[in-house]
Amino acid sequence: MIYELEDTSKVKHIFDGWNETLIYSCIQKVMGKIYVTDIDNPKSAFAYAGCFGFYAGEPEKELVINKPDGFVIMVPQNEAWAKLIEECFGTEKRVTRYAIKKNTIFNEEALRNNVCRLPEGYELKRIDADIYDKCLDNPVTADFVSSFENKDRYLAIGRGMVITKDDKIVSGASSYTRYLEGIEIEVDTIPDERRNHLATIVCSALILSCLEEGLYPSWDAQNMNSVRLAEKLGYEFDHEYTAYEVADDSELQEFY
C-alpha cells in the first residue's frame, strides 16, 4: 500500500547526494509530496513535484506501478530503478535529460545587457495577480504557474517574469517549482515569437530578480537547445541522466 509521508526527515538520507531541487521542495515541504510503502521505517521513497517523480532507495515496484494520473517524468536514482520502470512501462519511454551545475556565479552585467535588448513594442512584466490569470489563457504559458496548488500559493512563493506584446504574453520564465533556497526555472515562448531572443531576455530578468532576493535560479534541461540557452546565461553543463516520460491519454509536453 502507498502512503503519503508527513515526516519527510525519515527519507532524507535515502535521497542524500541527489542534487535536485524538486526533491528539496518535497523534503522541505514547500511543495510536492513524498510517498512510501512503509511509514515507520521506509527503505524506498517516491518524491513527486510538478510532473516529475524521483525514485530512491531500495527498488519497490508498488511505488512505480501506482504512478500519479496523467503525464509523469520518472527519474530513477540508479540502474536498478531504471530496469524496474522499464519492466512496468517499457523501454520506449526512456529519454536523456541534462543536469546543469547548481553553483553558478552569474555575470550580472551581462544579464542586464541581455534585458536591455528587449525589442520596441514588447514589455517586460513580473507575474502578479493579473498576469497569473493571463498565463492560464494559453497552454504554452499555463505551465509557468500550474505546478502551484492555487493562485494565492504562487503569488506567495512563486517568482516569474513575462514579455508581452499587444497585451498578450509571448514569452516567460517562471518558477516551475520552489524550494527554500531558490526556484527551478520553467521557460517558454509562443511558437510565432521563437528565435527572437525573448527567452534569453526574460530568463536574464528572472535570474537578476532572484539574485536580488538571495534565491538561486536552478536550471534543468530537457534537450540540447535548453542546454545552449542555459550556457548563454552563464550556467555550466554537468551531466546527462536517464528519465522516463510516461503518459496516460495526455500528450507529452516539452520542458526547458
N, C-alpha and C positions, 0 to 999 in steps of 0.2 A: 504494500500500500504506500502511496505517496503522501508526504506531509509537507506543509509549508513550515519552515524553520523560523521561529521567532528569535531565539538566541543564536544569532549568526556567529558569535565568537566560537561556537562549537566546531565550526568548519573552517575557520580562518587558516589553520595550519594546513588543511587539505589544498588550499589554493596558494600556499607560500611559493614565492618565486615567479608567479604568473603575473607579469607586469601589464595588466589590462584594466583600464579604468572602469569598464562596465561591471567587472567583478567587485571593484572597490565600492561602486554605487550600491550594490546588493549587500555587501558585508557591513558597510556603514549605515545601511537602512535609509539612505537618501531617496532611492527609488529602486524598483526591481524587487525580485523575490529569490529566495533560495529554497530548493526542495530537496528532501532526503527521504530515505525509506526507514530510517531509524532515528527518531528524535533524540533519544537519550545518549546514544553513542554512535553517531554517524561515521561511516567509513568511506562514503561517497557522497557527492553533492552536485546539484544542478543549479547554477546561478543564471537567472533569466532577467534581462533588462532590454527594453525596446523590443526588437525581434531577434536578439542574439541570446543563445544559450551556451553556457560553458560547463563541460562535464569534467569532474575531477575526482581523484581518489581511486578506490577500487571499482573497476567497471561493473555497472549494475544495469542490467537490461531493462528493468522496470522503469528506471528514470528515462531511458532513451525512448522506449516504445510509447510511453504516455506523454508525448510532447504537447505543448500548448497548441490550441487551434490556430489554423492559418499558417502563414509563412514564417519559418524559423531558420535562422542561420546557426547551425550546430557547430560548436568548436570543441574538438577533443583535446584533452590535456596531453595525451600520448597515443602511440600507435594502437595500444590495446583498446582504448575507447574508440578510435577510428574504425577498427575492424568490427566492433560491436554496432556502430552506427550503420556501417555498410551491410551488415547482416540484416538489420531491421529495415533499411530504406534503399539499399542498392548503391553501387559504385558510381552510377551516372550523376549522382547529386554532388560529387566531390569537386571542389573548386580550390584554387590557390588565392589567398589574400596576402596582404603585405603590411607587416608591422612597421611602424615609424618610431624612432627613438623618442623617449619621453623627457629628455633633459636638454631640449633645445634652448640655446641662448640666442634670442632674436635680435636682428638688426632693426631697431625701431625706426631709424631714419629711413631705411629702405622701405619699410612698411608704410610710413607716412607718405613717401613719394608715390607708392602704388595708389594710395587713396586719392591723391591729387590728380590721378589720371581719369577720374570719373568724367565721362563724356557730357557735353552740354545736352540738356534735356532730360537727364537722369538725376534722381535724388537718392541720397543715402539716408536711411532711417533706421532707428532702433525698433525692435519688435516690442510694441506696447500693446495695450488692450485692443486698440483699433486694428493695428497691423496683424495681431494674433487672429482676429476674425477673418481678415483678408487672406491669410495663409491657408485657411480651411476651404477657400473657394476653388482651389486648383490642386489636383493630386500631386503635382510636382512640388508645390510649396507646403502642402499639408504635413509632410514629414518633418518640417522644421519644428513643429510643436507637438506632433501626435504621440510621442513616447511618454508625455506627461499626462497624468490622470485627468487633469482638467485645466481650464484657463487660469484659475487662481494659483494653482501649483506652478504652472510655467512662469507666470509673472513674478512669483515669489523667488524661485531659484533658477529659472532658465535665463539664458542670455542669447541674444540674436540680433543680427543686422540684415536689412534687405536693401535692394536697389529697386526703385520704382521708375516707371516711365508711363506718362499719361495716367498716373494714379493706379497703375497695375504693377504688381510685383513681378519682376523679370529675373531676379537673381537673389540668392540669400545664403547666409551662413548662420547656423544656429547650434544650440546645444542639443545634440541628439539625446544625450543623457547628461546628468550632473552628478558629481561626487563632491566630497567636502573641499578638496583642494583645487577643483577645476571643472572643466567640461570636456565632453567628447564632441568634436565638430562634425556637423552634417552640412553639406553644401550642395547646391544645385542651381541650375539656370534653365529657364524655359528654352525649348529647342530653337526657336527663332532668334534667340539672343546669344547663343553659344559662339565661342571663338571671338568674342568681343572683349575679352579680358575682364569681364564683370566678376567672375569667380575670384580672380586674384585681388580685385579691389575690395570686394565685400569681405573676403576672408581676412585681408590685412586690417580692415576696420574692426572686425570682431576680435582678432588677436590683440590689437592695441587696447581695446576696451577691457579685455580680460587681464592684460598685464597691469593696467591701471588699478584693478581691483585686487591684484595679487593672486589671480586664478591662473591655472595652467591650461592652455588650449590644446588638448591632446588630439592626435590625428591617427586614423587607421585607414588603410586604402583597400578598396575593392579591386582596383586594376592599376595598370601602369600609368594611365592618364592621371589618376589621383596621386600616384607617387610623384610624378613630374610636377604637378601643381604644388604638392607639399614641399618639394625641394626648392621650387621657385620662391616659396615663402620663408625659407630658411631651415626647414626640417631636414633630417637625415634618415635615409632608409636603414632599417635594422635587419629584418629577416622575413622570409616567406613563411607562411603557415597554412595548414590544411583546414578547410571548413566544409560544411555540407549544407546546401540550400535545399530545404525540404518544405514543400508547399502542399496545401490541400487543393482547393479549387482556385485559389487566388493566383494571380500572375507573379512571377519572380520580379523583384524590384532591383533597382540599381542604387548602390550606396557608395558614397565617397568616404 
